[in-house]
Amino acid sequence: MHFDNPTLFNLLLVQTLSSSLLMLLLMGWRPSRATRWAQAFMGLQTLAWLALAAAGSDANERLWQSFAMLAFSASLSALWWSLCLWLKPRPGRALALLAPVLMPLVYGLQYEDASFRVAWAQFWLALQLGMMVLGLIGGAKPAEAVPRALSRALPNTVPGVDNRHWRLLMLAALLPALLACLLRGLWGAYAHDLPSLMSNDAINTALGLAAYWGLSLAVLALVLAWRAETETELARLAQTDGLTGLPDSRAFAARSVDMISMARRHQEALAMLLLDIDDIKTITHEQGPQAAERAVALFASCVQAQMRLGDLAGRVNREQFGLLMARSEAEGPQAMDLRMREALALRAPAELGFALNFSAGWAKLRHGDRNIEDLMRRAETALYEAKRRGQGQLQAEPGWEG
């Protein structure tokens, strides 16, 4: 089968331009950081093929082709950044920063040596492609591999945490391009009479077809990755309290299952601390609803700032917050209570203009507890006792002997 390479490369320009516009229209102008890098990848690809088209019809061929190499390399770096944000970080940061500078610079300076510049550019592009292939084989973020809690919190939602499909598509897109770059680089390194890129040689045709195939699959993979990211974010937002950013009561209960299971498996102490803002109705009446919301948000901020790494906090009611404390005996809730009161005494007058206090009750996980509800029920009993005794204090569950 005969291919007209100039027409093939012009079709690649049309393809990248239409794909760039499609991604902008589909993903919007203000997407996530990973999606912005994906859009930058396709936009830079468009500039690269545009520069190659201009090089064939302009006297300053060296400048246009050097710019094309810069855009090609920068586009692969943009794609690498995108993949690193969607997947766990992979080696290659130095290459992503260095390649778009070093490769086109040397390419332009050594332009008269056709064999050297072709081999130089193709091997650099192959190196960037190879780094991304390794990153795709590496897998997903550990944080993404937690669909169980999400599915419990949202039983009718399938979050987009499974990235196998778009990773396989991206691998299928990059591997032929990697092979074509290596073959053309070897051809450039050993050929004595090197034809131009637009000539109808088989290696140039193979490169064009690999690029056409790769870009088609890459667009589909990027759209699927964006969709997965969007679904995951929607699932997260659906189980997050909008005012405080903490898990809501449903998500808190779902995520507590793993903490309770872990505590029982390793026979570790687990404490439930229930905190209730005092006099929130008075604040609403005297200061207004907006002041009450600011008070709740400030309280949640203090909880997040004072809780330990590995603990779980959530807004379980209008002015109540739950805190599951792993590996915690009586000293844990008492220390947390003290830190919270010190933080509120420091921040509330300065940020709200009035003092803020709370009552708290806590309970320890027992062998007979079936779920978080049993633990929370005893913590609520302790909280009500703290309220009855005059508010502004911490109370342990009934029967706690220290």
Residue pairs with C-beta under 8 A, 6 or more apart in sequence:
2 200
3 200
3 205
3 208
3 209
4 200
5 197
5 198
5 199
5 200
5 201
5 204
5 205
5 208
6 56
6 198
8 205
8 208
8 209
8 212
9 49
9 52
9 53
9 197
9 198
9 208
10 53
11 212
12 49
12 208
12 211
12 212
12 215
13 46
13 49
13 50
13 52
13 53
15 212
15 215
15 216
16 42
16 45
16 46
16 49
16 215
17 46
19 42
19 215
19 219
20 39
20 42
20 43
20 45
20 46
22 219
23 38
23 39
23 42
23 219
23 222
23 223
24 39
26 223
26 226
27 35
27 38
27 39
27 226
31 39
31 226
32 85
32 229
32 233
33 85
34 81
34 82
34 85
34 86
34 225
34 229
35 82
35 226
35 229
37 78
37 79
37 81
37 82
37 85
38 78
38 79
38 82
38 222
38 225
38 226
40 75
40 78
41 75
41 76
41 78
41 79
41 82
41 218
41 222
42 75
42 219
42 222
43 75
44 71
44 72
44 74
44 75
44 78
45 71
45 72
45 75
45 215
47 67
47 71
48 68
48 69
48 71
48 72
48 75
49 68
51 64
51 65
51 67
51 68
51 71
52 64
52 65
52 68
52 197
54 64
55 61
55 64
55 65
55 68
56 198
58 64
62 108
62 111
63 108
65 107
65 111
66 104
66 107
66 108
66 111
67 104
69 103
69 104
69 107
69 121
70 100
70 103
70 104
72 121
72 125
73 99
73 100
73 103
73 104
73 124
73 125
73 128
74 100
76 96
76 99
76 125
76 128
76 129
76 132
77 96
77 97
77 99
77 100
77 128
79 132
79 218
80 92
80 95
80 96
80 128
80 131
80 132
80 135
81 96
82 222
82 225
83 90
83 132
83 135
83 136
83 170
84 90
84 92
84 135
86 163
86 225
86 229
87 135
87 136
87 138
87 139
87 140
87 141
87 163
87 167
88 138
88 139
88 140
88 141
88 142
90 131
90 134
90 135
90 138
91 131
91 134
92 128
92 131
92 132
92 134
92 135
95 127
95 128
95 131
96 128
96 131
99 124
99 127
99 128
102 124
103 120
103 121
103 124
103 125
104 121
106 117
106 120
107 117
107 120
107 121
110 116
110 117
110 120
111 117
114 188
114 194
115 188
115 189
115 190
115 191
115 192
115 194
116 188
117 188
118 184
118 185
118 187
118 188
118 194
119 185
119 186
119 188
119 189
121 185
122 181
122 182
122 184
122 185
122 188
123 181
123 182
123 185
125 181
126 178
126 181
126 182
126 185
129 174
129 177
129 178
129 181
130 178
132 170
132 174
133 171
133 174
133 175
133 178
136 167
136 170
136 171
136 174
137 171
140 161
140 163
144 161
144 163
144 232
145 161
146 161
147 159
147 161
147 162
148 258
149 251
149 254
149 255
149 257
149 258
150 157
150 159
150 161
150 235
150 236
150 239
150 254
151 157
151 158
151 159
152 254
152 257
153 239
153 247
153 250
153 251
153 253
153 254
153 255
154 235
154 238
154 239
157 234
157 235
157 238
158 231
159 231
159 232
159 235
160 227
160 228
160 229
160 230
160 231
160 232
160 235
161 228
161 232
162 228
163 225
163 228
165 224
166 220
166 221
166 222
166 224
166 225
166 228
167 221
169 217
169 218
169 220
169 221
169 224
170 217
170 218
170 221
170 222
170 225
172 217
173 213
173 214
173 215
173 216
173 217
173 218
173 221
174 214
174 218
176 210
176 213
176 214
177 210
177 211
177 213
177 214
179 210
180 203
180 206
180 207
180 210
180 211
181 207
183 203
183 206
184 203
184 204
184 206
184 207
187 194
187 203
188 194
195 201
195 204
197 204
197 207
198 204
239 247
239 248
239 250
239 251
239 254
240 246
240 247
240 248
240 251
241 247
241 248
241 300
241 314
241 315
243 293
243 296
243 297
243 300
243 315
244 296
244 297
244 300
244 301
244 315
245 300
245 304
246 252
246 300
246 303
246 304
246 313
246 314
246 315
246 321
247 255
247 312
247 313
247 314
247 315
248 314
248 315
249 314
249 315
249 316
249 317
249 322
251 314
252 312
252 313
252 314
252 315
252 316
252 322
252 372
253 371
253 372
253 373
255 312
255 314
256 312
256 324
256 371
256 372
257 371
257 372
259 270
259 312
259 324
259 326
260 270
260 365
260 369
260 371
260 372
260 375
262 268
262 326
263 269
263 270
263 326
263 365
264 365
268 326
268 327
269 327
269 328
269 329
269 364
269 365
270 324
270 325
270 326
270 327
270 328
270 364
270 365
270 375
271 324
271 325
271 328
271 329
271 330
271 332
271 333
271 362
271 363
271 364
271 365
272 322
272 323
272 324
272 325
272 362
272 363
272 364
272 365
272 372
272 375
272 376
272 378
272 379
273 322
273 323
273 324
273 325
273 333
273 336
273 337
273 360
273 361
273 362
273 379
274 316
274 320
274 321
274 322
274 323
274 360
274 361
274 362
274 376
274 379
274 380
274 382
274 383
275 299
275 303
275 320
275 321
275 322
275 323
275 340
275 358
275 359
275 360
276 317
276 319
276 320
276 321
276 358
276 359
276 360
276 383
276 387
277 295
277 296
277 299
277 319
277 320
277 356
277 357
277 358
278 357
278 358
278 359
278 391
278 392
279 357
279 391
280 292
280 295
280 296
280 318
280 319
283 291
283 292
283 295
283 354
284 291
284 292
287 295
287 354
291 352
291 354
294 351
294 352
295 348
295 352
295 356
296 315
296 318
296 319
298 344
298 347
298 348
298 351
298 352
298 356
299 321
299 344
299 356
299 358
300 313
300 315
300 321
302 340
302 343
302 344
302 347
303 313
303 321
303 323
303 340
304 313
305 343
306 336
306 339
306 340
306 343
307 313
307 323
307 325
307 336
308 325
308 326
310 326
310 327
311 323
311 324
311 325
311 326
312 323
312 324
313 321
313 322
313 323
313 324
314 321
314 322
315 321
315 322
316 322
316 376
320 383
322 376
322 379
323 336
324 372
325 332
325 333
325 336
329 364
330 364
330 396
330 400
330 402
333 360
333 362
333 394
333 396
334 394
337 360
337 394
340 358
340 360
341 357
341 358
344 355
344 356
344 357
344 358
345 355
348 354
348 355
348 356
349 355
357 391
357 392
358 392
359 383
359 386
359 387
359 391
359 392
359 393
359 394
359 395
360 383
360 386
360 393
360 394
360 395
361 379
361 380
361 381
361 382
361 383
361 384
361 385
361 386
361 394
361 395
361 396
361 397
362 379
362 382
362 394
362 395
362 396
362 397
363 375
363 376
363 378
363 379
363 381
363 382
363 396
363 397
363 400
364 397
364 400
365 375
366 374
366 375
368 374
369 375
378 397
378 398
379 397
381 397
381 398
382 395
382 396
382 397
382 398
383 395
385 395
385 398
386 393
386 394
386 395
389 395
396 402
